[in-house]
Amino acid sequence: MVDKIIGGKGFGPLDGVKRSGKTAARKTSSTASPTDRVDFSSALKSAGKAQATQQTQQTARAAKLQDLKAQIDSGSYRPDLEKVAASLLPFIMKDS
């Protein structure tokens, strides 16, 4: 609060605001006090679901890669050559 000098009377409250020097006591009631509550938006909830899905996908991908590495190490990995050729064809045509 800003005080101003009022004539010869010294300091006084600005705009008629009175200072009591006491802090206002909170009102107490006999009912139970309200509890804090947090509501998350649907966007945040869907972001949490997306993160959980991503973690599940990463776990599945890691398991698949581990399986492929084991197949390569044992010599039992046999890729589908037609699928490999079909995926390489657009890159070969683009460079030509």
N, C-alpha and C positions, 0 to 999 in steps of 0.2 A: 504494500500500500504506500502511496506517496503522500507525504505530509506537506503542508505549506505553512508559511509564517502568516499569522493573522494579526496584523497591527502590532500592538505592544503586549499582546497576551501570550506570546510564545507560539509553540507548535500546537496545531489542532488538526483534526481529521479532515481529509479531503472530501468535499461534497457531502458533508454531513454524516459520513460513515463513522460509527462509534467503535472504539476499541474497548473490549472488556478485559483483555489480558488473560482471559480464561479460554481454554479450548472447549469447543462444543462437545458435549458428551453424546455418544451414539445412543440412539433410541433402542431400548431393549424390549423385546416382546416375549410373551410367554410361549408363543408358538416356536416351532423348530426353525432355525435359521436356514435360509435357502442355500443349497449346495451349488458349487461351481459346475458348469456344464459346458461341454465343447461339442459342437456339431460340425462334422466335416462335410464339405460339399461333395456332390456326386462325382465331380471331376477328380477330386483327390482320392475318392474310393476306387474309381476306375484306374487311376494311376497305380494304386497299390496292387490291384488285380493284375495289371499289365506287368508290373515288376515281378510278381509271383510267377506269372506265366513265363516270363523271360528266364527266370532262374530254373524253372522246370525244363525249358527248352535247352538251356545250356548244359544241364545235367544229362539230358538225353543225348545231346550232340557229343558230349565227352565220352559217354558210354559207347556210342556208335564208332567214334574215332578209335577208341581203345580196342574194340572188336576188329576193326579194319587193320590196325597195326599188328594185332596178333595173327590175323590171316596172312598178311604180307610176310611176317617173320617166319611163319610155318610153311609158306609157299603154296597155300591153298586159295589165295585170292585170285579170282577169275572175273575180271570186269566184263560187262556186256559191251562188246566192241562196236556194235551198231549204235548204241547210245553215246559212246565216246566220240564216234565219227560224226554223229548228228550234232553234238554240242560244239565240235571243232569247226565244222563247215562254215558257219557264219564268220568266224574270225579269219579263215583262209580266204574267203571270198572278199572280205573287206580290204585285205592287204593286196589283193590282185589288181 
